[in-house]
Amino acid sequence: MNSRKPMQLRLPEELKEWIKAESDRNGNSQNSEVIRAIRAAKDRRAALNSVQNIVLDHSHNARF
């Protein structure tokens, strides 16, 4: 059973063109490129949150 659900997505024309160009360049479907871009953004956010948590942890444990 496939857990993927269809989703209608409205994109500005410049993003549609970018997704099309990326899919052509990478030999992927446009759907795959949208998924790749979202996952990359998600990974960047997770990495940023990890760095922020480390900085906060160090500042709370700092000794003066």
Beta strands, then each sheet from edge to edge (+ up, - down):
end
